[in-house]
């Protein structure tokens, strides 16, 4: 059942003021009406200094982490852009949204759902979305007072990279990376950040704001200003890739680096050359640092306006990423590298900490509603509020995280629990028929090594995970 929050008592809006005034929630607890800065980053795996990376230069995000709850084990519900975004913006799992492809508007499938930004808009917030929040080309006017997908992508600066070859009616993409001596504002993320800063200046100070900023790097192509490339010296030479695919894993679990192979000068089949792999790792890292600088500009603007102590800040990746790991690139698998994401939540007045409690991106919606005390929790949400973890980071709130990603002829569902993961592949023609099971144990390391689904020693664990998928999500 979906609730239309357009039907509300508008006299309540007088309570929603920019100064974060206290008011009791349904249980009589004091909550505050705060601004929300919602930063979603494309293709960002937990490759940041605050997540233990010794190579990455991410000082602004690292400083934010020092004031936030850092989630060590947060997981997306779909390891691809649009299905993931439609999930956390609606608060629904992908099997509930029905959206498994890119470039599909949410209202095509969910005409009545109240999205996360729409909930705050309906309760008096100034709701503005900039950049890649919803997947580009699949935005939602009901969710915003103003929305801008971002400028036409200024992807390349170098003339050799600007050439786009026409093949029939389809365009080939340019090179998968660029290192150019240009200012931050040349590329798309710099322009999106410029717009976000302008909106922070423009907001009505008598009403709170929900500002969503979708930063596109480190998505391919790995194009960033030269100064960010210069932060790294041959990082590809030092990147330790996870080697071949897990023993016993099905070939259809992977994508053969399909997204990367669409770019110019990338082999259409076979191995990616080592020197190109090293350059791509360099570019991915440079893009993280470029994105980090834009986050720093946003946080500095909050401080300049003296609203940093009145603003909840959320920063996360929409899904993970592979950098040649398992002999594959990009995302789109059920494995740890593609499903685990960075997540930071800063709530003014809350103590900074780290938590290893398993969490999901669908938990963002109920968390922000409870953190701000704005409206009742929408009834359609399967996620849970993460606020208890601010009081007790060692608490365990849910038994596992669920990710959903089909293949052409198969339904694919996985659940990641404390130390294990089950992946269940079902036939689309006969959904009661299990085509393949995968089961991985992480007690020996952080990545998938051997499919243990047919190991008699794991029969009980496999069955308990199958039951957990059913009880938690009906899958």
Secondary structure, 3 states (H helix, E strand, C coil): CCCCCCCCCHHHHHHCCCCCCEEECCCCCEEECCEEEEEEECCCCCCCHHHCCCCCCCHHHHHHHCCCEEEEEEECCCCCHHHHHHHHHHCCCHHHHCCCCCCCCHHHCCCCCCCHHHHHHHCCCEEEEEECCCCCCCCCHHHCCEEECCCCCCCCCCHHHHCCCEECCEECEEECEEEECCCHHHCHHHHHHHHHHHHHHHCCCCCCEEEEEEECCCCCCEEEEHHHHCCCCCHHHCCCCCCCCCECCCHHHCCCCCCHHHEECCCCCCCCCHHHHHHHHHHHHHHHHHHHHHHHHHHHHHHHCCCHHHEEEEEEECCCCEECHHHCEECCCCCHHHHEEEEEEECCCCCCEEECCCEECCHHHHHHHHHHCCCCCCCCCCCCCCCHHHHCCCCCCCCCEEEECCECCEEEEEEECCCEEEEEEEECCCCCCEEEEEEEEHHHCCCCCECCCCCHHHHHHHHHHHHHHHHHHCC
